[in-house]
Amino acid sequence: FLGVGAMGLSHVNQFHVKNSARAECVAICSRSEANIAKALALAPNAKVFRDELALIQSDIDAVVISTPNSTHAALAQEA
């Protein structure tokens, strides 16, 4: 999960908590310590990244982009 502000936390909740039989949050990325703490409360085993490209280049199956709208296209192209 790239970005775990309000929308990103909602996505973590929907994927990891409410659909845990089908999806798992294994990594989060944020520069906000407060948002990281909130996301880890939902997905305590998620690996924390503070750099978007580091998460994208890691060994993951999918990326959910919940960063500010102006960053979506560039991050999607990198992913």
N, CA, C and O atoms as CSV, one atom per row, in Angstrom:
chain,resi,resn,atom,element,x,y,z
A,1,PHE,N,N,0.839,-1.163,0.000
A,1,PHE,CA,C,0.000,0.000,0.000
A,1,PHE,C,C,0.886,1.228,0.000
A,1,PHE,O,O,1.590,1.504,0.972
A,2,LEU,N,N,0.846,1.958,-1.091
A,2,LEU,CA,C,1.576,3.220,-1.192
A,2,LEU,C,C,0.655,4.320,-0.699
A,2,LEU,O,O,-0.340,4.639,-1.350
A,3,GLY,N,N,0.974,4.889,0.424
A,3,GLY,CA,C,0.139,5.906,1.043
A,3,GLY,C,C,-0.872,5.272,1.972
A,3,GLY,O,O,-1.696,4.462,1.547
A,4,VAL,N,N,-0.810,5.641,3.239
A,4,VAL,CA,C,-1.758,5.097,4.214
A,4,VAL,C,C,-2.390,6.230,5.025
A,4,VAL,O,O,-2.527,6.155,6.246
A,5,GLY,N,N,-2.771,7.285,4.291
A,5,GLY,CA,C,-3.569,8.338,4.907
A,5,GLY,C,C,-4.998,7.838,5.018
A,5,GLY,O,O,-5.217,6.630,5.110
A,6,ALA,N,N,-5.965,8.723,5.014
A,6,ALA,CA,C,-7.368,8.330,5.198
A,6,ALA,C,C,-7.818,7.281,4.180
A,6,ALA,O,O,-8.380,6.255,4.563
A,7,MET,N,N,-7.580,7.525,2.895
A,7,MET,CA,C,-8.004,6.575,1.862
A,7,MET,C,C,-7.187,5.287,1.937
A,7,MET,O,O,-7.732,4.189,1.819
A,8,GLY,N,N,-5.889,5.427,2.133
A,8,GLY,CA,C,-5.029,4.248,2.227
A,8,GLY,C,C,-5.397,3.355,3.403
A,8,GLY,O,O,-5.402,2.131,3.274
A,9,LEU,N,N,-5.703,3.955,4.546
A,9,LEU,CA,C,-6.128,3.164,5.707
A,9,LEU,C,C,-7.435,2.440,5.417
A,9,LEU,O,O,-7.624,1.295,5.827
A,10,SER,N,N,-8.328,3.111,4.712
A,10,SER,CA,C,-9.574,2.462,4.321
A,10,SER,C,C,-9.291,1.252,3.429
A,10,SER,O,O,-9.927,0.208,3.574
A,11,HIS,N,N,-8.340,1.392,2.510
A,11,HIS,CA,C,-7.981,0.273,1.634
A,11,HIS,C,C,-7.342,-0.865,2.423
A,11,HIS,O,O,-7.663,-2.031,2.191
A,12,VAL,N,N,-6.447,-0.546,3.349
A,12,VAL,CA,C,-5.838,-1.596,4.176
A,12,VAL,C,C,-6.929,-2.340,4.938
A,12,VAL,O,O,-6.907,-3.568,5.016
A,13,ASN,N,N,-7.872,-1.606,5.494
A,13,ASN,CA,C,-8.971,-2.229,6.230
A,13,ASN,C,C,-9.791,-3.140,5.322
A,13,ASN,O,O,-10.106,-4.268,5.704
A,14,GLN,N,N,-10.141,-2.668,4.128
A,14,GLN,CA,C,-10.956,-3.460,3.208
A,14,GLN,C,C,-10.230,-4.713,2.715
A,14,GLN,O,O,-10.817,-5.793,2.662
A,15,PHE,N,N,-8.971,-4.567,2.360
A,15,PHE,CA,C,-8.208,-5.708,1.833
A,15,PHE,C,C,-7.790,-6.654,2.951
A,15,PHE,O,O,-8.117,-7.841,2.922
A,16,HIS,N,N,-7.072,-6.129,3.933
A,16,HIS,CA,C,-6.397,-6.970,4.927
A,16,HIS,C,C,-7.335,-7.459,6.022
A,16,HIS,O,O,-7.247,-8.611,6.447
A,17,VAL,N,N,-8.220,-6.604,6.473
A,17,VAL,CA,C,-9.083,-6.972,7.593
A,17,VAL,C,C,-10.364,-7.643,7.097
A,17,VAL,O,O,-10.682,-8.754,7.522
A,18,LYS,N,N,-11.088,-6.993,6.220
A,18,LYS,CA,C,-12.401,-7.504,5.808
A,18,LYS,C,C,-12.341,-8.596,4.747
A,18,LYS,O,O,-13.299,-9.354,4.596
A,19,ASN,N,N,-11.242,-8.694,4.014
A,19,ASN,CA,C,-11.090,-9.729,2.979
A,19,ASN,C,C,-9.827,-10.541,3.191
A,19,ASN,O,O,-9.135,-10.896,2.236
A,20,SER,N,N,-9.533,-10.830,4.440
A,20,SER,CA,C,-8.266,-11.488,4.775
A,20,SER,C,C,-8.118,-12.879,4.172
A,20,SER,O,O,-6.998,-13.373,4.042
A,21,ALA,N,N,-9.203,-13.508,3.809
A,21,ALA,CA,C,-9.112,-14.827,3.182
A,21,ALA,C,C,-8.574,-14.741,1.760
A,21,ALA,O,O,-8.091,-15.733,1.215
A,22,ARG,N,N,-8.658,-13.544,1.152
A,22,ARG,CA,C,-8.256,-13.388,-0.244
A,22,ARG,C,C,-7.090,-12.440,-0.462
A,22,ARG,O,O,-6.463,-12.466,-1.521
A,23,ALA,N,N,-6.787,-11.600,0.527
A,23,ALA,CA,C,-5.730,-10.602,0.343
A,23,ALA,C,C,-5.030,-10.351,1.671
A,23,ALA,O,O,-5.615,-10.504,2.743
A,24,GLU,N,N,-3.775,-9.965,1.573
A,24,GLU,CA,C,-2.981,-9.680,2.770
A,24,GLU,C,C,-2.128,-8.442,2.520
A,24,GLU,O,O,-1.497,-8.314,1.471
A,25,CYS,N,N,-2.115,-7.561,3.460
A,25,CYS,CA,C,-1.248,-6.387,3.391
A,25,CYS,C,C,0.119,-6.798,3.921
A,25,CYS,O,O,0.284,-7.042,5.117
A,26,VAL,N,N,1.092,-6.871,3.025
A,26,VAL,CA,C,2.436,-7.281,3.437
A,26,VAL,C,C,3.407,-6.119,3.523
A,26,VAL,O,O,4.492,-6.257,4.088
A,27,ALA,N,N,3.025,-4.959,2.959
A,27,ALA,CA,C,3.923,-3.804,2.981
A,27,ALA,C,C,3.119,-2.522,2.916
A,27,ALA,O,O,2.089,-2.443,2.246
A,28,ILE,N,N,3.611,-1.519,3.625
A,28,ILE,CA,C,3.021,-0.192,3.575
A,28,ILE,C,C,4.125,0.819,3.338
A,28,ILE,O,O,5.285,0.578,3.670
A,29,CYS,N,N,3.758,1.946,2.764
A,29,CYS,CA,C,4.728,3.000,2.531
A,29,CYS,C,C,4.109,4.341,2.893
A,29,CYS,O,O,3.041,4.704,2.401
A,30,SER,N,N,4.795,5.061,3.756
A,30,SER,CA,C,4.358,6.394,4.157
A,30,SER,C,C,5.543,7.128,4.745
A,30,SER,O,O,6.506,6.513,5.202
A,31,ARG,N,N,5.467,8.431,4.728
A,31,ARG,CA,C,6.469,9.259,5.404
A,31,ARG,C,C,5.946,9.762,6.738
A,31,ARG,O,O,6.680,10.386,7.504
A,32,SER,N,N,4.677,9.490,7.017
A,32,SER,CA,C,4.034,9.935,8.250
A,32,SER,C,C,4.085,8.830,9.304
A,32,SER,O,O,3.499,7.763,9.120
A,33,GLU,N,N,4.778,9.086,10.393
A,33,GLU,CA,C,4.874,8.094,11.466
A,33,GLU,C,C,3.502,7.802,12.065
A,33,GLU,O,O,3.214,6.664,12.436
A,34,ALA,N,N,2.658,8.823,12.158
A,34,ALA,CA,C,1.312,8.617,12.701
A,34,ALA,C,C,0.501,7.682,11.798
A,34,ALA,O,O,-0.197,6.795,12.289
A,35,ASN,N,N,0.594,7.882,10.479
A,35,ASN,CA,C,-0.139,7.018,9.548
A,35,ASN,C,C,0.432,5.604,9.534
A,35,ASN,O,O,-0.316,4.635,9.404
A,36,ILE,N,N,1.737,5.481,9.664
A,36,ILE,CA,C,2.350,4.151,9.744
A,36,ILE,C,C,1.811,3.413,10.960
A,36,ILE,O,O,1.455,2.239,10.865
A,37,ALA,N,N,1.750,4.082,12.090
A,37,ALA,CA,C,1.245,3.457,13.316
A,37,ALA,C,C,-0.197,2.988,13.141
A,37,ALA,O,O,-0.549,1.893,13.579
A,38,LYS,N,N,-1.030,3.806,12.506
A,38,LYS,CA,C,-2.426,3.430,12.276
A,38,LYS,C,C,-2.523,2.218,11.353
A,38,LYS,O,O,-3.325,1.315,11.592
A,39,ALA,N,N,-1.709,2.197,10.302
A,39,ALA,CA,C,-1.735,1.067,9.367
A,39,ALA,C,C,-1.236,-0.205,10.042
A,39,ALA,O,O,-1.784,-1.284,9.820
A,40,LEU,N,N,-0.207,-0.082,10.858
A,40,LEU,CA,C,0.312,-1.262,11.553
A,40,LEU,C,C,-0.671,-1.794,12.594
A,40,LEU,O,O,-0.624,-2.975,12.940
A,41,ALA,N,N,-1.553,-0.946,13.093
A,41,ALA,CA,C,-2.599,-1.420,13.999
A,41,ALA,C,C,-3.552,-2.364,13.266
A,41,ALA,O,O,-4.113,-3.275,13.874
A,42,LEU,N,N,-3.737,-2.149,11.962
A,42,LEU,CA,C,-4.587,-3.013,11.143
A,42,LEU,C,C,-3.829,-4.210,10.586
A,42,LEU,O,O,-4.380,-5.307,10.495
A,43,ALA,N,N,-2.576,-4.005,10.216
A,43,ALA,CA,C,-1.752,-5.055,9.589
A,43,ALA,C,C,-0.397,-5.072,10.287
A,43,ALA,O,O,0.590,-4.581,9.740
A,44,PRO,N,N,-0.346,-5.635,11.490
A,44,PRO,CA,C,0.863,-5.522,12.317
A,44,PRO,C,C,2.121,-6.171,11.740
A,44,PRO,O,O,3.227,-5.826,12.155
A,45,ASN,N,N,1.980,-7.084,10.813
A,45,ASN,CA,C,3.153,-7.755,10.249
A,45,ASN,C,C,3.642,-7.132,8.951
A,45,ASN,O,O,4.588,-7.632,8.341
A,46,ALA,N,N,3.013,-6.051,8.523
A,46,ALA,CA,C,3.402,-5.408,7.265
A,46,ALA,C,C,4.794,-4.802,7.395
A,46,ALA,O,O,5.139,-4.213,8.419
A,47,LYS,N,N,5.577,-4.954,6.347
A,47,LYS,CA,C,6.896,-4.325,6.288
A,47,LYS,C,C,6.697,-2.850,5.980
A,47,LYS,O,O,5.854,-2.491,5.158
A,48,VAL,N,N,7.461,-2.007,6.631
A,48,VAL,CA,C,7.320,-0.561,6.471
A,48,VAL,C,C,8.394,-0.022,5.534
A,48,VAL,O,O,9.585,-0.288,5.697
A,49,PHE,N,N,7.934,0.744,4.549
A,49,PHE,CA,C,8.822,1.458,3.637
A,49,PHE,C,C,8.529,2.941,3.781
A,49,PHE,O,O,7.391,3.337,4.037
A,50,ARG,N,N,9.547,3.744,3.619
A,50,ARG,CA,C,9.360,5.187,3.621
A,50,ARG,C,C,9.676,5.782,2.242
A,50,ARG,O,O,9.588,6.994,2.045
A,51,ASP,N,N,10.038,4.926,1.307
A,51,ASP,CA,C,10.357,5.329,-0.058
A,51,ASP,C,C,9.509,4.495,-1.010
A,51,ASP,O,O,9.563,3.265,-0.988
A,52,GLU,N,N,8.730,5.169,-1.841
A,52,GLU,CA,C,7.807,4.481,-2.743
A,52,GLU,C,C,8.508,3.524,-3.691
A,52,GLU,O,O,8.044,2.401,-3.892
A,53,LEU,N,N,9.616,3.951,-4.275
A,53,LEU,CA,C,10.312,3.096,-5.242
A,53,LEU,C,C,10.885,1.853,-4.591
A,53,LEU,O,O,10.946,0.797,-5.220
A,54,ALA,N,N,11.305,1.960,-3.344
A,54,ALA,CA,C,11.808,0.777,-2.635
A,54,ALA,C,C,10.704,-0.260,-2.479
A,54,ALA,O,O,10.948,-1.454,-2.652
A,55,LEU,N,N,9.499,0.181,-2.155
A,55,LEU,CA,C,8.382,-0.768,-2.048
A,55,LEU,C,C,8.064,-1.359,-3.417
A,55,LEU,O,O,7.893,-2.572,-3.544
A,56,ILE,N,N,7.984,-0.513,-4.439
A,56,ILE,CA,C,7.666,-0.993,-5.790
A,56,ILE,C,C,8.686,-2.020,-6.261
A,56,ILE,O,O,8.314,-2.985,-6.927
A,57,GLN,N,N,9.948,-1.841,-5.938
A,57,GLN,CA,C,11.003,-2.738,-6.389
A,57,GLN,C,C,11.161,-3.965,-5.491
A,57,GLN,O,O,11.975,-4.842,-5.783
A,58,SER,N,N,10.396,-4.036,-4.407
A,58,SER,CA,C,10.479,-5.196,-3.524
A,58,SER,C,C,9.722,-6.374,-4.131
A,58,SER,O,O,9.103,-6.251,-5.188
A,59,ASP,N,N,9.780,-7.494,-3.464
A,59,ASP,CA,C,9.145,-8.722,-3.947
A,59,ASP,C,C,7.689,-8.771,-3.477
A,59,ASP,O,O,7.365,-9.440,-2.496
A,60,ILE,N,N,6.817,-8.050,-4.194
A,60,ILE,CA,C,5.398,-8.017,-3.862
A,60,ILE,C,C,4.585,-8.419,-5.080
A,60,ILE,O,O,5.083,-8.388,-6.206
A,61,ASP,N,N,3.347,-8.792,-4.854
A,61,ASP,CA,C,2.481,-9.248,-5.945
A,61,ASP,C,C,1.637,-8.144,-6.559
A,61,ASP,O,O,1.299,-8.211,-7.741
A,62,ALA,N,N,1.292,-7.131,-5.778
A,62,ALA,CA,C,0.410,-6.068,-6.267
A,62,ALA,C,C,0.656,-4.802,-5.456
A,62,ALA,O,O,1.199,-4.851,-4.352
A,63,VAL,N,N,0.252,-3.676,-6.017
A,63,VAL,CA,C,0.411,-2.389,-5.350
A,63,VAL,C,C,-0.931,-1.663,-5.370
A,63,VAL,O,O,-1.607,-1.615,-6.398
A,64,VAL,N,N,-1.301,-1.108,-4.243
A,64,VAL,CA,C,-2.458,-0.227,-4.152
A,64,VAL,C,C,-1.906,1.178,-3.967
A,64,VAL,O,O,-1.164,1.437,-3.019
A,65,ILE,N,N,-2.259,2.074,-4.857
A,65,ILE,CA,C,-1.737,3.439,-4.797
A,65,ILE,C,C,-2.804,4.347,-4.185
A,65,ILE,O,O,-3.863,4.578,-4.767
A,66,SER,N,N,-2.490,4.847,-3.001
A,66,SER,CA,C,-3.403,5.735,-2.279
A,66,SER,C,C,-2.678,7.002,-1.852
A,66,SER,O,O,-2.936,7.552,-0.781
A,67,THR,N,N,-1.792,7.443,-2.683
A,67,THR,CA,C,-1.038,8.672,-2.446
A,67,THR,C,C,-1.853,9.842,-2.993
A,67,THR,O,O,-2.923,9.619,-3.559
A,68,PRO,N,N,-1.384,11.072,-2.844
A,68,PRO,CA,C,-2.112,12.192,-3.447
A,68,PRO,C,C,-2.316,11.979,-4.955
A,68,PRO,O,O,-1.455,11.429,-5.641
A,69,ASN,N,N,-3.464,12.422,-5.446
A,69,ASN,CA,C,-3.845,12.185,-6.847
A,69,ASN,C,C,-2.760,12.565,-7.844
A,69,ASN,O,O,-2.569,11.867,-8.840
A,70,SER,N,N,-2.059,13.642,-7.599
A,70,SER,CA,C,-1.060,14.111,-8.562
A,70,SER,C,C,0.119,13.153,-8.709
A,70,SER,O,O,0.908,13.298,-9.643
A,71,THR,N,N,0.257,12.185,-7.815
A,71,THR,CA,C,1.379,11.238,-7.878
A,71,THR,C,C,0.982,9.887,-8.476
A,71,THR,O,O,1.853,9.052,-8.723
A,72,HIS,N,N,-0.300,9.655,-8.712
A,72,HIS,CA,C,-0.776,8.336,-9.150
A,72,HIS,C,C,-0.140,7.867,-10.455
A,72,HIS,O,O,0.349,6.740,-10.531
A,73,ALA,N,N,-0.142,8.700,-11.463
A,73,ALA,CA,C,0.320,8.263,-12.789
A,73,ALA,C,C,1.788,7.846,-12.751
A,73,ALA,O,O,2.137,6.786,-13.272
A,74,ALA,N,N,2.640,8.646,-12.152
A,74,ALA,CA,C,4.067,8.305,-12.110
A,74,ALA,C,C,4.308,7.031,-11.309
A,74,ALA,O,O,5.121,6.199,-11.711
A,75,LEU,N,N,3.620,6.864,-10.189
A,75,LEU,CA,C,3.798,5.657,-9.392
A,75,LEU,C,C,3.252,4.438,-10.117
A,75,LEU,O,O,3.846,3.362,-10.052
A,76,ALA,N,N,2.139,4.590,-10.798
A,76,ALA,CA,C,1.570,3.469,-11.562
A,76,ALA,C,C,2.514,3.040,-12.666
A,76,ALA,O,O,2.671,1.845,-12.919
A,77,GLN,N,N,3.142,3.994,-13.324
A,77,GLN,CA,C,4.118,3.652,-14.378
A,77,GLN,C,C,5.315,2.924,-13.774
A,77,GLN,O,O,5.814,1.972,-14.375
A,78,GLU,N,N,5.782,3.341,-12.617
A,78,GLU,CA,C,6.907,2.665,-11.970
A,78,GLU,C,C,6.521,1.241,-11.579
A,78,GLU,O,O,7.302,0.302,-11.737
A,79,ALA,N,N,5.297,1.102,-11.065
A,79,ALA,CA,C,4.836,-0.240,-10.650
A,79,ALA,C,C,4.682,-1.160,-11.844
A,79,ALA,O,O,4.305,-2.321,-11.684
